[in-house]
Amino acid sequence: MTNMTKIEGAKLVAELRLKGMNNIQIGETLDRNRNWVGTRITKARELGLLPPKPIMNRHDQVTLILKEKDCERGSIKQALSGLSEDELLWSLNQLPRGMSLAELLTAFVRDAYAEEMGNE
């Protein structure tokens, strides 16, 4: 494939993307690497040739951050098993009628965050 400007490449990549091709297929078709294709997709978005990049949902954000930190999600069961018996009983006694354990843990995190940020 001959050299082309970034805008020409963006137009070509957008055309192929809109036909349903993924980045790998576009790269193979145009004999270009993944970075070249990604840069042209970004340019195509800037030019309005492709829709904006989708906003990552919360589940995907959590997954990405945990992966970067080499951590796992864990479970409420794991969180509770790490508490002493006194800590567990105290926590359960804080649980209002009808509230789930997940909601209680959320409230604890919110309280700790507000305290640390000075928003008590």
SULDA-V448038 format. One record per backbone hydrogen bond with DSSP energy under -1.0 kcal/mol. CO is the residue of the C=O (numbers start at 1). NH is the residue of the N-H. If there is no record, write none. Layout:
co: [CO & CO]
nh: [NH & NH]
//
This chain:
co: [5 & 6 & 7 & 8 & 9 & 10 & 11 & 12 & 13 & 14 & 16 & 17 & 22 & 23 & 24 & 25 & 26 & 27 & 33 & 34 & 35 & 36 & 37 & 38 & 39 & 40 & 41 & 42 & 43 & 44 & 44 & 45 & 57 & 58 & 59 & 60 & 61 & 62 & 63 & 64 & 65 & 66 & 67 & 75 & 76 & 77 & 80 & 84 & 85 & 86 & 87 & 88 & 89 & 96 & 100 & 101 & 102 & 103 & 104 & 105 & 106 & 107 & 108 & 109 & 110 & 111 & 112 & 113 & 114]
nh: [9 & 10 & 11 & 12 & 13 & 14 & 15 & 16 & 17 & 18 & 21 & 20 & 26 & 27 & 28 & 29 & 30 & 32 & 37 & 38 & 39 & 40 & 41 & 42 & 43 & 44 & 45 & 46 & 47 & 49 & 50 & 48 & 61 & 62 & 63 & 64 & 65 & 66 & 67 & 68 & 69 & 71 & 70 & 79 & 80 & 81 & 83 & 88 & 89 & 90 & 91 & 92 & 93 & 99 & 104 & 105 & 106 & 107 & 108 & 109 & 110 & 111 & 112 & 113 & 114 & 115 & 116 & 117 & 119]
//
